[in-house]
Structure formats: structure tokens, C-alpha cells
């Protein structure tokens, strides 16, 4: 028998707003541990002096942001909010309104830059960084997990999508990913993190690439085939020699994560979502 609201876990709109507001501020001021570890490891292993000095400066900036409770980057991003909503959860109040109120409060109270325009052509700023880009996934259980990714557009603008032919195969995918990073050059503020989506449809493959940025970069793909492909692509990207902020060296990318889904027999969609060295994400569970 289906659960009624009286037997389900209830989460209020105010709880959602409070959590989103906290996550917006926290994500903008502190890098995830896996990203910061990779930055510091790259600094220690980088042989090119200019690249090493640049990485040192970036690490100093991370520390200053954390100690002074300031944004890591002046581009505090468009708030991408990912919700894993348990099927045994009842949300009391409007979910999307609650998320957007959290973004509004987080950006206003946190003195974060507001970067969202209400219309893509008329370009009038909403002045509170709403609306958020919200993705909702229904999952088993009675919890709500929220993850906020403030996505800056210096890197977002370098992202690419292609509808390859099945005959292009894995080599075609590798060429496309490397070409996208090569064309991006210094524009996305490397060292970058690369999310790659493979499969699905035109719209789904872009979502896969964005969702790949949620996975910690020190956690390889659970499928050994794709884990090996991630490692190969990361190595090839770092051979491009773009380096930190485009100054050369071996550290062009800190990590690369792939997500896949089934696709049509006639297609091979692939998308690359590039993120800068300030690859921010913060999560909380209600």
C-alpha cells in the first residue's frame, strides 16, 4: 500500500531554503577536499618554475578565502542545484520556490556577486542570482540530498557537445575531448576539471557531463573500462602543455570524470563540460 503523507518524512520549504543558503556561501568560500588536495599535489610535482609559482599563488588564494571567509573567485557563478529526493519524502511547501529563496538569501547575505540575467538577449540582471538551475532525481529512501555547484562561465563557455557517428567509436570520443580542451586553452582558468558525458540524447548528454563534475576526482569510474579511459584522457590532456593559467607545464587538468547512459544504435553523443580550478560543490542532507 502506498504511503500517505502522514507516514512519510516531512521536510519543510524553510529547511530547504536554510540549507541551500548555507551551501551557496560554503561552496563559494571553500574548495572540496579532493580538489584542494589535487591542487597542492600538482604544486609539489610541477617541474616548470612559472607553472609551480602560479599554482602556489592559487593555493595561497584558497587559504586566504578560507581564513577570511571570502569567495575564492570573483565569479561566484550560476547556482546549479542537484537534488536527490527520496521517494518517501513529503516536501511541505513549494520545492523550487524554496530552492530559489535559498539561493537568493545565500547570495545576498553572503555578499556574493549576482550574475544571472532574466532573459538571454535582453540581459537584465535579476539582482539576486536567481533562478537556480535545478536538477531533481528521485531516489529510494526518506532523505533529501542537496548539492550546490556555483558554475562560473569562463569555463562554462568553453564546453562543447557533438553528435558523433557510432563508427567514430572511442577514438572519436577521445579526439573530441582533447580538441575541446585544446581549443579552450587558457580561457577556463586552468588547471581545469573536465566532466565528460557519453550516450543518451542531445539534451541528456550535456546533463551527464555536468553531473560528472559532482564526482570527487579521486574516485575513478566504477567500470574499469571507463576508469582506464578517464586516466588516459587526463594524461593526454596534461601532455598538451597548456598549464596553470596558460603558462605551460604539466598541470593542465586536475581531474576528469566520465558519465554514460544507453543511447540509440545510430548515435554517439558526447559532451564536455569544463570547470576551472575553482571547481566548487557543497552538499547537505535533510
C-alpha positions in Angstrom: 0.0 0.0 0.0 1.3 3.4 -0.9 2.5 5.6 2.0 0.2 8.6 2.9 1.7 11.9 3.8 1.2 11.1 7.5 3.6 8.2 7.3 6.2 9.9 5.1 9.1 12.0 6.3 8.2 15.7 6.0 10.7 18.3 5.0 9.6 21.9 5.1 10.3 24.5 2.5 12.1 26.6 5.2 14.5 23.7 5.9 15.3 23.5 2.2 15.8 27.3 2.0 18.1 27.3 5.0 20.3 24.5 3.7 20.6 26.0 0.2 21.5 29.4 1.5 24.3 27.8 3.6 25.6 25.7 0.7 25.7 28.6 -1.6 28.0 30.5 0.8 30.1 27.5 1.8 30.7 26.3 -1.8 31.9 29.7 -2.8 34.4 30.0 0.0 35.9 26.6 0.4 37.0 24.1 -2.3 36.1 20.4 -1.8 38.9 18.5 -0.2 39.6 16.4 -3.3 40.1 19.4 -5.5 42.4 21.2 -3.0 44.4 18.0 -2.4 44.9 17.7 -6.2 46.0 21.4 -6.4 48.6 21.0 -3.7 49.9 17.7 -5.1 50.2 19.4 -8.6 52.1 22.2 -7.0 54.6 19.8 -5.4 55.1 17.8 -8.6 55.2 20.6 -11.2 58.7 20.9 -12.7 58.2 24.2 -14.7 59.0 27.1 -12.3 56.5 29.5 -13.7 53.7 26.9 -13.5 54.7 25.9 -10.0 54.8 29.6 -8.9 51.3 30.1 -10.4 50.0 27.0 -8.6 51.5 28.3 -5.4 49.6 31.6 -5.8 46.4 29.8 -6.5 46.8 27.7 -3.3 47.6 30.9 -1.3 44.3 32.3 -2.6 42.5 29.2 -1.4 43.9 29.6 2.0 43.1 33.3 2.2 39.5 32.7 1.1 39.0 30.1 3.8 40.7 32.1 6.6 38.9 35.4 5.7 35.6 33.8 4.8 35.7 35.4 1.3 34.8 34.0 -2.1 37.6 32.1 -3.8 36.8 33.7 -7.1 35.0 37.0 -8.1 32.7 34.9 -10.4 30.5 33.3 -7.8 28.7 31.5 -10.6 25.2 30.5 -11.6 23.9 28.3 -8.8 23.4 24.7 -10.2 21.4 22.8 -7.6 21.2 19.0 -7.7 18.5 17.3 -5.6 18.4 13.6 -4.8 14.8 13.4 -3.5 13.8 10.3 -1.6 10.6 8.8 -2.7 9.4 8.5 0.9 9.8 12.3 1.5 7.0 14.8 1.5 8.0 18.3 0.8 5.8 20.7 2.7 5.6 23.9 0.5 6.9 24.7 -2.9 10.2 22.9 -3.6 11.5 25.2 -6.4 10.4 28.3 -4.6 12.3 27.1 -1.6 15.5 26.4 -3.5 15.4 29.8 -5.2 14.8 31.6 -1.9 17.8 29.8 -0.6 19.9 31.0 -3.5 18.6 34.5 -3.1 19.4 34.6 0.6 22.7 32.9 0.3 24.0 35.3 -2.4 22.5 38.4 -0.7 23.6 37.6 2.9 26.9 36.2 1.7 27.7 39.3 -0.4 28.3 37.1 -3.4 28.3 38.6 -6.9 24.9 38.3 -8.7 25.5 37.1 -12.3 22.1 35.9 -13.6 20.2 37.8 -16.3 16.4 37.2 -16.6 16.5 36.9 -20.4 19.4 35.7 -22.5 19.0 38.5 -25.1 17.7 41.5 -23.2 20.3 40.9 -20.4 18.6 42.5 -17.4 20.2 41.2 -14.1 17.8 39.6 -11.7 19.9 41.1 -8.9 19.7 38.1 -6.6 21.3 35.3 -8.7 18.0 33.5 -9.2 16.7 31.4 -10.7 18.9 28.5 -10.0 19.5 25.7 -12.5 17.7 22.8 -10.7 18.0 19.1 -11.4 15.8 16.7 -9.5 16.4 12.9 -9.3 14.0 10.6 -7.5 15.8 8.0 -5.4 14.8 5.4 -2.8 14.7 6.4 0.9 13.5 9.2 3.1 16.2 11.7 2.7 16.8 14.8 0.6 20.4 15.4 -0.5 21.1 18.8 -2.0 24.3 19.7 -3.8 25.1 23.3 -4.9 27.6 23.9 -7.7 28.3 27.6 -8.4 29.3 27.4 -12.1 31.4 30.2 -13.4 31.1 31.0 -17.1 34.7 31.5 -18.1 34.9 27.7 -18.0 31.2 27.0 -18.9 31.6 28.9 -22.2 34.4 26.5 -23.2 32.1 23.5 -23.0 31.3 21.6 -26.2 28.8 18.9 -27.5 28.9 16.8 -30.6 26.7 14.1 -32.1 29.3 11.7 -33.4 28.7 8.7 -35.6 28.9 5.3 -34.0 31.7 4.5 -36.4 33.8 7.2 -34.7 34.0 5.0 -31.6 36.2 5.6 -28.6 38.9 7.2 -30.8 36.4 9.8 -32.0 35.4 10.5 -28.4 39.0 10.9 -27.3 39.7 13.3 -30.2 36.7 15.4 -29.4 37.6 15.7 -25.7 41.2 16.7 -26.5 40.1 19.1 -29.2 37.7 20.8 -26.8 40.4 21.3 -24.1 43.0 22.4 -26.7 40.5 25.0 -28.1 39.7 26.2 -24.6 43.4 26.9 -23.9 43.9 29.4 -21.0 40.3 30.7 -21.2 38.8 28.5 -18.5 41.5 29.4 -15.9 43.4 26.0 -15.8 44.2 23.7 -14.2 40.7 22.5 -15.1 38.4 19.7 -14.1 36.7 18.0 -17.1 33.2 16.4 -17.0 32.5 14.1 -20.0 29.1 12.7 -20.9 28.8 9.9 -23.4 25.5 8.5 -24.7 21.9 9.3 -24.2 20.3 12.0 -26.4 21.2 15.6 -27.4 19.9 17.0 -24.1 20.8 14.2 -21.8 24.5 14.0 -22.8 25.0 17.6 -21.7 23.4 16.8 -18.3 25.7 13.8 -18.0 28.7 16.0 -18.5 27.6 18.5 -15.9 26.6 15.7 -13.4 30.1 14.2 -13.8 31.5 17.2 -12.0 29.8 16.1 -8.9 32.0 13.1 -8.5 35.2 13.6 -6.5 38.1 13.5 -8.8 40.0 10.9 -6.7 37.2 8.4 -7.2 37.6 6.6 -10.6 34.7 5.4 -12.6 33.3 2.1 -11.1 33.6 0.4 -14.5 37.3 -0.4 -15.2 36.9 0.3 -18.9 35.8 3.9 -18.2 38.2 4.3 -15.3 41.0 3.5 -17.7 39.6 5.9 -20.3 39.5 8.6 -17.7 43.1 8.1 -16.8 44.2 8.0 -20.4 42.3 11.2 -21.3 43.7 13.0 -18.2 47.2 12.0 -19.1 46.7 13.2 -22.7 45.3 16.5 -21.6 48.2 17.2 -19.4 50.5 16.5 -22.3 49.0 19.4 -24.2 51.3 21.8 -22.2 48.7 24.5 -21.6 49.5 24.5 -17.9 48.2 26.7 -15.0 46.6 29.9 -16.3 48.1 29.0 -19.7 51.7 29.5 -18.6 52.8 26.0 -19.7 53.8 23.0 -17.6 52.4 19.5 -17.0 49.3 20.5 -15.0 46.5 21.5 -17.4 43.8 19.4 -15.7 43.4 18.2 -12.1 40.9 15.5 -12.9 38.4 14.1 -15.5 35.2 12.2 -14.8 33.0 10.3 -17.3 29.3 9.5 -17.0 27.5 7.4 -19.6 24.0 6.2 -20.4 22.4 4.0 -23.1 21.9 5.6 -26.5 20.3 4.9 -29.9 22.0 2.4 -32.3 22.5 5.3 -34.8 24.1 7.7 -32.4 27.2 8.5 -30.3 26.5 11.8 -28.4 29.4 13.2 -26.4 29.6 16.4 -24.3 32.5 18.1 -22.5 31.7 20.4 -19.5 34.8 22.2 -18.5 35.3 23.6 -14.9 38.0 25.9 -13.8 40.5 25.2 -10.9 37.8 26.6 -8.6 35.5 23.6 -9.1 33.1 24.2 -6.3 30.5 22.0 -4.8 28.9 21.6 -1.4 26.3 19.1 -0.2 24.0 18.6 2.7 21.3 16.1 3.7 17.9 16.7 5.3 
